Structure formats: structure tokens, C-alpha cells
């Protein structure tokens, strides 16, 4: 059984967000086995593909080292990259059946375009303890699948050093997510992106995630309304890596565009 490690939302190796992708399986494995392999891989996500009667349609499940998650952007991008670039699937687009419904990924120039459900956030009062956990007071807090804290400047986003142990207990996301929070700010003038973000997920066993597609399903509707245009460039400023996404908000969908690079291929003996 083969497995690939892919850096997603980047055009260069050792950037973006890592995901392990297991080659397509005939049947869905036991959940405990998938969780154990994800813990062994110890990457932000391990993706499992399950074949269907349609050669361009697959079941898809994602596991962090600690939990199964209902939506993951970078591991979906990595899965499509493996199918197109490593396995050589000849198709215009791939459909993935997931807990969040069908997700479509198509080739787009030298990268990929993913169609995900938009997650229109609602403005909320800051949850108790959030300012103390972040070490800075957000200007606004929005809730979708995750919390999104808007900060005053790009510098605040980049220099943020939250108390992860405290942040792990902060909730308010739509599906009961606790300890999963993104922070964003409008980028400084003159940079090749519009919004800068970071994403912390100690509640899912990930202290900080390098590039988070599902978070941008919240950020894209919010900032598209703020900028007055549907397409924006986002940079996720994980220290030492960083990821880049172009997001287009289209009603109840968000199109996420990015690139991916395979950095490792291995063979599982279990």
C-alpha cells in the first residue's frame, strides 16, 4: 500500500501544509486503524481515499493525529494532486464524497481549483478568556465552523504567541469545535496578498496549522464583503513555511485555488 507526503498550497517543497495521502482503497478501513495511522504519520492530516464505481469519484476522510475532522482543504488538494500527478488519473475533475458533502477539484493552470461549501460567519461577542489566551484584544470575533478573530494589523497576526493550553478550551464554532481558531488581518499595503492569517488548532491535536483550506471557507465570505470583490489572495503566515491561496466567494460556494508538491513516496507494510 503506497502513501505520499504532499506539501499543499505552495509551489515549492517544504512550504505550505503537509498531508499524507494513502492510495485509493477498495473499501473503507476501520476508523480506529485510520486514526492509528494518522497518529503514526503525525502530520496535520492523513487522507484516505475509497474507490467507487466511477473512476473519477472517491470517498474521502481526513484524520489529524488526534481526531477525524469533517472538512480539510489542504488534504483534499493533496489527494487530488496524488490522483492527477502521481497515479495519472485522466479526468477533467474529481469528486470527493465527504462528511461536508461532495467536493470538486479540477486542474487550473499549473495548480488546482477546489469547490467547497461557503461558511458564512456570524458576528459574536468574544468568548470568555479569548483575549487572555491570544494575548491581544481582537477588533471583532466571528463564528462559523471555527472562530475567526480579526486583529488590527498584519504585525499582530505575525507576532502572535497565544497560550495554546488556554486556547484549547475556547469554543464557539458552529459544530461544537473547541480549541480551533483563526486570526486574520488586512495585509499591509504593497504586498502580493490581501489578507494575512494564522490558524491554531490545539483542540484537534495541532498547535498551529500551516495552511488551512477549511478556515478560508469562513474568511473568504467575510473579507470579500469587506473588500467589495469576490476574489482575494490570502497568505497564511505559519512561521518558517507559509501557504498561499486564491479564494473566490460564489454564493454558497468558495473556490480555493492553489498548488501542491509531492515531497515523499513510501510503502506501508501494515
C-alpha positions as CSV (number, residue, x, y, z in Angstrom):
1,X,0.0,0.0,0.0
2,X,1.6,3.3,-1.1
3,X,1.4,6.6,0.6
4,X,2.6,10.1,-0.4
5,X,3.5,13.2,1.5
6,X,2.4,16.3,-0.3
7,X,3.0,20.0,0.5
8,X,-0.2,21.8,-0.3
9,X,-0.9,25.4,-1.0
10,X,2.6,26.0,-2.2
11,X,4.7,25.9,-5.4
12,X,7.9,24.9,-3.6
13,X,8.8,21.9,-1.3
14,X,9.0,22.4,2.5
15,X,6.4,25.2,2.4
16,X,2.6,25.1,2.7
17,X,0.9,22.4,4.7
18,X,1.9,18.7,4.7
19,X,-0.6,15.9,4.2
20,X,-0.2,12.2,3.9
21,X,-2.4,10.6,1.2
22,X,-3.0,6.8,1.2
23,X,-3.5,5.3,-2.2
24,X,-7.2,4.6,-3.1
25,X,-8.6,1.6,-1.2
26,X,-11.3,-0.8,-2.3
27,X,-13.2,-0.4,1.0
28,X,-13.2,1.9,3.9
29,X,-10.8,0.7,6.6
30,X,-11.8,0.6,10.3
31,X,-11.8,4.1,11.8
32,X,-9.5,3.1,14.6
33,X,-6.9,1.8,12.1
34,X,-7.1,5.1,10.2
35,X,-6.7,7.1,13.4
36,X,-3.7,5.0,14.4
37,X,-2.0,5.5,11.0
38,X,-2.7,9.3,11.2
39,X,-1.1,9.4,14.7
40,X,1.9,7.4,13.3
41,X,2.3,9.9,10.4
42,X,2.0,12.8,12.8
43,X,1.1,15.3,10.1
44,X,-1.7,17.8,10.2
45,X,-3.9,15.4,8.2
46,X,-3.8,11.9,6.7
47,X,-6.3,11.5,3.9
48,X,-7.9,8.2,3.0
49,X,-9.4,7.6,-0.5
50,X,-12.1,5.0,-1.1
51,X,-12.8,3.9,-4.7
52,X,-16.3,4.0,-6.2
53,X,-17.8,2.6,-9.4
54,X,-16.9,6.0,-11.0
55,X,-13.1,6.2,-11.7
56,X,-13.2,10.0,-11.0
57,X,-15.2,9.8,-7.8
58,X,-13.9,8.8,-4.4
59,X,-14.9,8.7,-0.8
60,X,-12.6,10.9,1.3
61,X,-11.9,11.0,5.1
62,X,-9.4,13.1,7.0
63,X,-7.7,12.4,10.3
64,X,-5.4,14.6,12.4
65,X,-3.1,12.8,14.8
66,X,-5.9,13.1,17.4
67,X,-9.4,13.2,15.7
68,X,-11.3,12.8,12.5
69,X,-12.4,16.1,11.0
70,X,-15.4,17.0,8.9
71,X,-13.6,19.1,6.4
72,X,-10.0,19.7,5.3
73,X,-8.8,21.8,2.4
74,X,-5.1,21.1,2.2
75,X,-5.5,17.3,2.4
76,X,-8.2,17.5,-0.3
77,X,-5.9,19.4,-2.5
78,X,-3.1,16.9,-1.7
79,X,-5.4,14.0,-2.6
80,X,-6.3,15.5,-6.0
81,X,-2.7,16.1,-6.6
82,X,-1.8,12.5,-5.9
83,X,-4.6,11.2,-8.2
84,X,-3.7,13.6,-11.0
85,X,0.1,13.8,-10.8
86,X,1.2,10.5,-9.2
87,X,-1.4,8.0,-10.2
88,X,-2.1,9.6,-13.5
89,X,-5.9,9.8,-13.4
90,X,-7.3,11.0,-16.7
91,X,-10.3,13.2,-15.8
92,X,-11.3,16.8,-16.1
93,X,-12.3,16.9,-12.4
94,X,-12.5,14.7,-9.4
95,X,-15.5,14.5,-7.0
96,X,-14.8,13.6,-3.4
97,X,-17.7,12.4,-1.2
98,X,-17.1,13.7,2.4
99,X,-18.9,14.5,5.6
100,X,-19.3,18.0,4.2
101,X,-20.9,16.8,1.0
102,X,-19.4,16.5,-2.4
103,X,-16.2,18.4,-3.1
104,X,-15.0,19.0,-6.6
105,X,-11.3,19.5,-7.6
106,X,-10.3,20.4,-11.1
107,X,-7.0,21.3,-12.8
108,X,-6.5,25.0,-13.1
109,X,-3.3,26.0,-15.0
110,X,-0.3,24.8,-13.0
111,X,-2.5,24.2,-9.9
112,X,-5.9,23.1,-8.8
113,X,-9.3,24.7,-8.1
114,X,-11.5,23.2,-5.3
115,X,-15.2,23.9,-4.8
116,X,-16.1,23.9,-1.1
117,X,-19.2,25.0,0.8
118,X,-19.1,28.6,1.9
119,X,-19.3,29.1,5.7
120,X,-20.9,32.5,6.2
121,X,-19.8,33.5,9.7
122,X,-21.9,35.5,12.2
123,X,-20.5,38.3,14.4
124,X,-20.4,37.3,18.1
125,X,-19.2,38.7,21.4
126,X,-15.7,37.5,22.2
127,X,-15.9,34.2,24.2
128,X,-14.7,34.4,27.8
129,X,-10.9,34.0,28.1
130,X,-10.2,34.6,24.4
131,X,-8.4,37.9,24.7
132,X,-6.3,36.5,27.5
133,X,-5.5,33.3,25.5
134,X,-4.5,35.4,22.5
135,X,-2.5,38.0,24.4
136,X,-4.2,40.7,22.3
137,X,-7.7,42.0,22.0
138,X,-9.4,41.2,18.7
139,X,-11.3,44.0,16.9
140,X,-14.1,41.5,16.0
141,X,-14.9,37.8,16.5
142,X,-16.8,35.8,14.0
143,X,-18.1,32.3,14.3
144,X,-18.6,29.7,11.6
145,X,-17.2,26.1,11.7
146,X,-14.3,27.7,13.6
147,X,-13.9,31.0,15.3
148,X,-12.2,33.8,13.4
149,X,-10.7,36.7,15.4
150,X,-10.0,39.8,13.3
151,X,-6.8,41.6,14.5
152,X,-5.8,45.2,14.0
153,X,-2.7,44.7,11.9
154,X,-0.6,42.2,9.9
155,X,2.1,42.6,12.5
156,X,-0.2,41.5,15.3
157,X,-1.0,38.3,13.3
158,X,2.6,37.5,12.6
159,X,3.9,38.2,16.1
160,X,1.0,36.5,17.9
161,X,2.2,34.0,20.5
162,X,-1.1,32.6,22.1
163,X,-1.4,30.5,25.2
164,X,-2.3,27.2,23.5
165,X,-3.2,25.5,26.7
166,X,-5.8,28.2,27.4
167,X,-6.9,28.4,23.7
168,X,-7.6,24.7,23.7
169,X,-10.7,25.4,25.9
170,X,-12.1,28.3,23.9
171,X,-15.3,27.3,22.0
172,X,-18.0,28.9,19.8
173,X,-17.7,27.2,16.4
174,X,-20.8,26.1,14.7
175,X,-20.2,22.3,15.1
176,X,-19.1,22.5,18.7
177,X,-15.4,23.0,17.8
178,X,-13.3,23.8,20.8
179,X,-9.8,25.0,20.6
180,X,-9.8,25.7,16.9
181,X,-9.3,29.4,16.0
182,X,-8.1,31.5,13.1
183,X,-6.8,35.0,13.3
184,X,-6.8,37.4,10.3
185,X,-6.0,41.0,9.4
186,X,-6.0,43.1,6.2
187,X,-2.4,42.9,4.8
188,X,0.0,45.8,4.8
189,X,-0.1,47.8,1.6
190,X,2.1,46.7,-1.4
191,X,2.2,43.0,-0.6
192,X,1.1,40.2,-3.1
193,X,-1.9,39.2,-0.9
194,X,-4.9,40.9,0.5
195,X,-5.4,39.2,3.9
196,X,-2.9,37.5,6.2
197,X,-4.0,34.8,8.6
198,X,-2.8,32.1,11.0
199,X,-4.7,29.1,12.4
200,X,-4.4,27.4,15.8
201,X,-6.0,24.0,16.4
202,X,-4.8,22.6,19.8
203,X,-8.4,21.2,20.1
204,X,-7.7,18.9,17.1
205,X,-4.2,18.0,18.2
206,X,-2.4,20.6,16.0
207,X,-0.8,23.5,17.8
208,X,-0.7,25.6,14.6
209,X,-1.7,24.6,11.1
210,X,0.5,25.9,8.2
211,X,-2.3,26.3,5.6
212,X,-6.0,25.7,6.3
213,X,-8.4,25.5,3.4
214,X,-11.5,24.9,5.5
215,X,-10.7,28.1,7.5
216,X,-10.8,30.1,4.3
217,X,-14.3,29.0,3.7
218,X,-15.1,31.4,6.6
219,X,-12.5,34.0,5.8
220,X,-13.4,34.3,2.1
221,X,-17.1,35.4,2.6
222,X,-16.2,37.7,5.4
223,X,-13.3,39.6,3.7
224,X,-14.9,39.5,0.2
225,X,-17.8,41.5,1.7
226,X,-15.3,43.8,3.3
227,X,-13.2,44.4,0.2
228,X,-16.3,44.5,-2.1
229,X,-14.9,41.9,-4.5
230,X,-15.3,38.2,-4.8
231,X,-11.7,37.1,-5.4
232,X,-9.0,37.7,-2.8
233,X,-5.4,36.5,-2.2
234,X,-4.7,35.0,1.2
235,X,-1.4,34.3,2.9
236,X,-1.3,32.0,5.9
237,X,1.8,33.1,7.8
238,X,2.9,30.0,9.6
239,X,6.5,30.8,10.8
240,X,9.1,29.3,8.5
241,X,6.6,27.8,6.0
242,X,3.6,29.8,4.9
243,X,0.9,29.0,2.4
244,X,-0.9,30.9,-0.4
245,X,-4.5,30.6,-1.6
246,X,-6.6,32.5,-4.0
247,X,-10.2,32.3,-2.9
248,X,-13.3,33.3,-4.8
249,X,-16.7,33.6,-3.0
250,X,-19.6,32.5,-5.2
251,X,-22.8,32.4,-3.2
252,X,-22.9,29.2,-1.2
253,X,-19.5,28.0,-2.5
254,X,-15.9,29.1,-2.2
255,X,-13.4,28.3,-4.9
256,X,-10.0,27.7,-3.4
257,X,-7.1,27.8,-5.8
258,X,-3.5,26.6,-5.0
259,X,-0.6,24.4,-6.0
260,X,0.9,21.3,-4.5
261,X,4.3,19.5,-4.5
262,X,5.0,15.8,-3.7
263,X,7.9,15.5,-1.4
264,X,7.9,11.8,-0.4
265,X,6.6,8.4,-1.6
266,X,6.6,5.4,0.7
267,X,5.1,1.9,1.1
268,X,3.1,0.9,4.1
269,X,3.8,-2.6,5.4
270,X,0.7,-2.8,7.6
